[in-house]
Amino acid sequence: TKKLAIAGRVEYFNDLEEVQINPITNVSGFNSFSSSIGLNLKVTENALFRVEGRTFISGKDVYERNNQPVKNSNLLAANLTVWF
């Protein structure tokens, strides 16, 4: 609508030679799927509020939670953008 929009995406990243990413869990190679869904709300003519939920899934323990290696990670982010 004029004030509300929903966006989604699916991604895959593969860096088995660790050219761009060196996993923090010291496993060799990095690959991960990710997906997200976001909601944009136009607050005023020059302000946009956005919230996005995102999940990452790998076949290896490339993520960390509570100081333990895990195969998935989740993220919830929000922001307010204002332009002049």
Backbone hydrogen bonds, N-H to C=O, Kabsch-Sander energy under -0.5 kcal/mol:
donor,donor_aa,acceptor,acceptor_aa,energy
5,A,40,N,-2.3
7,A,38,G,-2.3
9,R,36,S,-1.8
11,E,34,S,-2.9
13,F,32,S,-2.7
15,D,30,F,-3.6
18,E,15,D,-1.6
24,I,62,V,-0.6
26,N,23,P,-1.4
30,F,15,D,-0.9
32,S,13,F,-2.4
33,F,57,I,-3.2
34,S,11,E,-2.3
35,S,55,T,-2.0
36,S,9,R,-2.1
37,I,53,G,-2.1
38,G,7,A,-3.4
39,L,51,V,-2.8
40,N,5,A,-3.1
41,L,49,F,-3.2
42,K,3,K,-3.3
43,V,41,L,-0.9
43,V,47,A,-1.4
44,T,47,A,-1.4
47,A,44,T,-1.2
48,L,81,T,-2.7
49,F,41,L,-3.0
50,R,79,N,-2.7
51,V,39,L,-2.1
52,E,77,A,-2.9
53,G,37,I,-2.5
54,R,75,L,-3.0
55,T,35,S,-2.5
56,F,73,S,-3.0
57,I,33,F,-2.8
58,S,71,K,-2.8
62,V,60,K,-2.0
63,Y,70,V,-2.1
65,R,68,Q,-2.7
68,Q,65,R,-1.5
70,V,63,Y,-2.5
73,S,56,F,-1.9
75,L,54,R,-2.8
77,A,52,E,-2.6
79,N,50,R,-2.5
81,T,48,L,-3.0
83,W,46,N,-1.7
